[in-house]
Amino acid sequence: MPTEILMPALSPTMEEGTLARWLVKEGDVVSSGDLLAEIETDKATMEFEAVDEGVIGKILVPEGSEGVKVNSPIAVLLAEGESAADIATTSAPQTPEPEVAKPAPKAPAAAQNPVAAPKADEGGRVFASPLARRLAADKGLDLRSMKGTGPKGRIVKADVEAATAPKAKATQPPKETASASGGNKVAAQYADRPHKEITLDGMRKTIASRLSEAKQTIPHFYLRRDIRLDALQAFRAQLNGQLAGRGVKLSVNDFIIKACALALQQVPAANAVWAGDRILQLEPSDVAVAVAIEGGLFTPVLKDAESKTLSTLSAEMKDLASRARDRKLAPQEYQGGSFAISNLGMFGIDNFDAVINPPHGAILAVGAGTRKAVVDDDGNLAVATVMSVTLSVDHRVIDGALGAELLNAIKENLENPLAMLA
């Protein structure tokens, strides 16, 4: 019997995606592990692999299709000995089925709206996705009473959710959501001014939702320190001179990543995340680093950063940043971690307050290193390169004294860089 290839869930929160490009065509022979398509989520474009072997009998969803629901059929795979004729007789969503006589009371509604009832096979079985069937069973709903909006009238998750509203209200015009209503009011204020309206893509919607949630639900507090970079800059120049033959060039950000990773080991109670009804204290230092891309940002995670050399961290960060800009990161590469770094120093920003990326316990906002007048240890006036940092802390996870201890450890590591290699 032909096998339906379903839209995969490529991240824990994915409900739909865009089928960006097919990497196979009808008639191609595929084996387990072969690449079938490129799928766009709200965060990345990822390759989708075959699980079974067979022949691509029919492609149901053309490339470029947006809003393809998870677990909806996108293609049909034929096993050995099967042909296209088997698709027509066994896979209802791909071919038109003979209409089944409907009870008299239903006939007028069906005549007015051809998709008022889902298509069924000759045995009267209604065609619905596995997820839709499970949801309908959980809610005690009859699939035969629903409209199917999926391919060829197939009932999908959204149809079941829509059917939970009372029928008396089904014909009422949908109410505007609070955000849509607010957006319309703002747009009306600027209707007489020249402007361009930019539609939100999946990434921008996710960023807006997560950061709004973060500021509304996380009790932030902020700790600030100035860090002298002269010793680090001298040490960095020395190391880069020695590593030039290997094509390695360390950045200040590489040292910051290492300093934070070691500080999380030195203050283990701060290496923690908020888990709703508990705190999870991590053993390794998994440090996320914000990377700006067109239209948004990623926070790829450098796992086990405390045990990696500076050159390894540098190479790994360059690779993650490059693939982040191409939206080629896998979910496991930008999810997780307990701590994040956001560095705007290269843009000339002196200091700023970063928003915590839940469920992280803290994020370090890094400003530019600038030459300033300072008082040295002997009480004399001197000039030094000083970098301002701000640690945003989730008070549910880390208290004030613990946060101060963590920030002090970061400062000590950066001002004594040689000790980080001990």
VENGI-V889458 format. One record per residue. N is the residue number from 1. PHI is phi as a letter, one per 40 degrees, with the letter a starting at -180 (none if undefined). OMEGA is omega in whole degrees, 0 to 359 (NA if undefined). BURIAL is 1 if it has 9 or more other C-alpha atoms within 8 Angstrom, else 0. Layout:
n->(N N)
phi->(PHI PHI)
omega->(OMEGA OMEGA)
burial->(BURIAL BURIAL)
This chain:
n->(1 2 3 4 5 6 7 8 9 10 11 12 13 14 15 16 17 18 19 20 21 22 23 24 25 26 27 28 29 30 31 32 33 34 35 36 37 38 39 40 41 42 43 44 45 46 47 48 49 50 51 52 53 54 55 56 57 58 59 60 61 62 63 64 65 66 67 68 69 70 71 72 73 74 75 76 77 78 79 80 81 82 83 84 85 86 87 88 89 90 91 92 93 94 95 96 97 98 99 100 101 102 103 104 105 106 107 108 109 110 111 112 113 114 115 116 117 118 119 120 121 122 123 124 125 126 127 128 129 130 131 132 133 134 135 136 137 138 139 140 141 142 143 144 145 146 147 148 149 150 151 152 153 154 155 156 157 158 159 160 161 162 163 164 165 166 167 168 169 170 171 172 173 174 175 176 177 178 179 180 181 182 183 184 185 186 187 188 189 190 191 192 193 194 195 196 197 198 199 200 201 202 203 204 205 206 207 208 209 210 211 212 213 214 215 216 217 218 219 220 221 222 223 224 225 226 227 228 229 230 231 232 233 234 235 236 237 238 239 240 241 242 243 244 245 246 247 248 249 250 251 252 253 254 255 256 257 258 259 260 261 262 263 264 265 266 267 268 269 270 271 272 273 274 275 276 277 278 279 280 281 282 283 284 285 286 287 288 289 290 291 292 293 294 295 296 297 298 299 300 301 302 303 304 305 306 307 308 309 310 311 312 313 314 315 316 317 318 319 320 321 322 323 324 325 326 327 328 329 330 331 332 333 334 335 336 337 338 339 340 341 342 343 344 345 346 347 348 349 350 351 352 353 354 355 356 357 358 359 360 361 362 363 364 365 366 367 368 369 370 371 372 373 374 375 376 377 378 379 380 381 382 383 384 385 386 387 388 389 390 391 392 393 394 395 396 397 398 399 400 401 402 403 404 405 406 407 408 409 410 411 412 413 414 415 416 417 418 419 420 421 422)
phi->(none d b c c c c c c c a c b c b a a b c c a c b b b d g c c b b d g c c b a b b c b c b a b b c b b c c b b i b c c a c c b c c g c b g c c d g c c b a b b c c d g c b c c c c c c b b d c c b c b c c c d b d d c c d d c c c c b d b c b c c b c c c g c c c a c d c c c c c c c c c g b c c c c b c b b c d f g c c b d c c c c c c c c d c c c c c c c c c c c c c c c c c c c c c c c b c c b c a b c b c c c d c c c c c c c c c c c c c c b c c c b b b b a b b c b c c c c c c c c c c c c c c d c c g b b c b c c c c c d c c c c c c c c c b c c c c a b c b g b a b b c c c c c b b c b c b c b c g i a b b c b c c f c c c c c c c c d c c c c c c c c c c c c c f b c c d c c b b g g b a b b b b b c c c g c c a a b c c c c c c d c a a b c b c c c b c b c b b c c c g c c a b a c b b c b b c c b c c c b b c d c c c c c c c c c c c c c c c b c c c c c c)
omega->(180 182 176 171 186 175 185 170 186 174 183 185 185 175 178 180 178 175 190 186 172 178 176 176 180 182 180 175 181 176 178 181 178 180 181 187 171 183 176 171 178 184 191 171 185 179 183 185 175 176 181 176 180 180 176 184 180 174 185 183 181 180 185 181 179 175 178 185 174 179 173 183 177 178 178 180 179 175 181 180 179 181 180 179 179 178 183 184 186 183 188 185 186 185 178 179 176 180 178 180 182 177 185 182 183 189 181 181 181 181 181 183 185 182 182 177 181 177 180 177 185 178 179 181 179 182 181 178 179 180 179 179 181 180 180 179 180 184 179 183 178 182 183 182 186 171 177 181 179 180 178 177 181 178 180 185 183 180 179 180 180 183 181 178 178 183 182 181 186 183 179 179 181 178 177 173 181 182 180 179 179 179 179 180 178 180 180 180 184 183 182 180 179 180 177 179 182 179 180 173 184 182 181 177 180 178 180 182 184 182 174 177 182 182 182 188 182 177 180 160 194 177 186 176 169 183 178 187 187 180 180 181 179 180 179 179 179 180 180 176 180 183 184 180 179 180 182 175 182 176 175 180 177 178 179 178 181 181 180 180 179 179 178 175 180 178 189 180 180 180 192 178 179 183 175 180 180 174 176 178 184 175 178 175 177 189 177 180 181 178 180 174 180 177 181 179 173 172 177 187 174 184 180 185 182 184 182 178 178 181 177 177 181 181 181 180 178 180 180 180 180 181 175 180 176 182 182 180 173 183 182 180 179 175 180 185 179 190 181 177 174 187 176 181 181 177 177 180 181 179 179 178 181 178 181 178 184 12 182 178 183 174 180 175 187 178 183 172 183 179 183 174 181 173 183 184 180 179 180 178 181 177 181 174 186 178 179 177 177 177 173 189 173 185 177 185 188 176 186 182 179 177 178 179 179 181 177 179 177 180 180 180 182 181 176 189 181 181 180 180 182 NA)
burial->(0 1 0 1 1 1 1 0 1 0 0 0 0 1 0 1 1 1 1 1 1 1 0 1 0 1 0 0 0 1 1 1 0 0 1 1 1 1 1 1 1 1 1 1 1 1 1 1 1 1 0 0 1 1 1 1 1 1 1 1 1 0 0 0 1 0 0 1 1 1 1 1 1 1 1 1 1 1 1 0 0 1 0 1 0 1 1 1 0 0 1 1 1 1 1 0 0 0 0 1 0 0 0 0 0 0 1 0 0 1 0 0 0 0 1 1 1 1 1 1 1 0 0 0 0 1 1 1 1 0 1 1 1 0 1 1 0 0 0 0 0 0 1 0 0 1 1 1 1 1 0 1 1 1 1 1 1 0 1 1 0 0 0 0 0 0 0 0 0 0 0 0 0 0 0 0 0 0 0 0 1 0 0 0 0 0 0 0 0 1 0 0 0 0 0 0 0 0 0 0 0 1 1 1 1 1 1 0 0 1 1 0 1 1 1 0 0 1 1 1 0 1 1 0 1 0 1 1 1 1 1 1 1 0 1 1 0 0 1 1 0 0 1 1 0 0 0 1 1 1 0 0 0 1 1 1 1 1 1 1 1 1 1 1 1 0 1 1 0 1 1 1 1 1 0 0 0 0 1 0 1 1 0 1 1 1 1 1 1 1 1 0 1 0 0 1 1 1 1 1 1 1 1 1 1 1 0 0 0 1 1 0 1 1 0 1 1 0 0 1 1 0 1 1 1 0 1 1 1 0 0 0 0 1 1 0 1 1 1 1 1 1 1 1 1 0 0 0 1 1 1 1 1 1 1 1 1 1 0 1 1 1 1 1 1 1 1 1 1 0 0 0 0 0 1 0 0 0 0 0 0 0 0 1 1 1 1 1 1 1 1 1 1 1 1 0 1 1 0 0 0 1 1 1 1 1 1 0 1 1 1 0 1 1 1 1 1 0 0 1 0 0)
